[in-house]
Amino acid sequence: MASTIRGDDNFDTVGSSNTNTRLAKAWVVFNGTGTLAVLGNYGVSSITDNAVGQYYINFSVAQANVNYAVICSAANTASNGGNADYVVSKTTANCLARHYEAGTHRDSDNYQAVIFSS
C-alpha cells in the first residue's frame, strides 16, 4: 500500500510540478588519497584528480545549465581541523571541488558531494 505525505509547507510529495527540483541530480562519495576510489555514487561518471585536494566531479548526464548547487564536505579520519570544502568552477559537464585543511589544500580520504539543479 502506497503512502502519501502532505503538509502545509509546500513539500507535498504528490502532484507537485516541481518535484524534480527537490531531488539530487547527482551525488558521490570517494576516497581522494592515493589512487582515487569511488565508494558510492549516482549521476557521476568519474572523479578526476586535478591537484592535491582538488577534484573534478564529472557528471553522467550534463546539467541543464551552470545554475546548480553543490554541497560538498570531507570527513578525514585524521583531520587537522580548520577544514573548508568549496566549488571553484562549474560547467554543465563537471565541477571543480577543493578541500582545504590546516592552511593548505589536502587530499581527503572521505569526500562527499551532492548536486541539485532544475
Secondary structure, 3 states (H helix, E strand, C coil): CCCCCCCCCCCCCCCCCCHHHHCEEEEEEEECCCCCEEEEEECEEEEEEEECCEEEEEECCCCCCCCCEEEEEECCCCCCCCCEEEEEEECCCEEEEEEEECCEECCCCCEEEEEECC
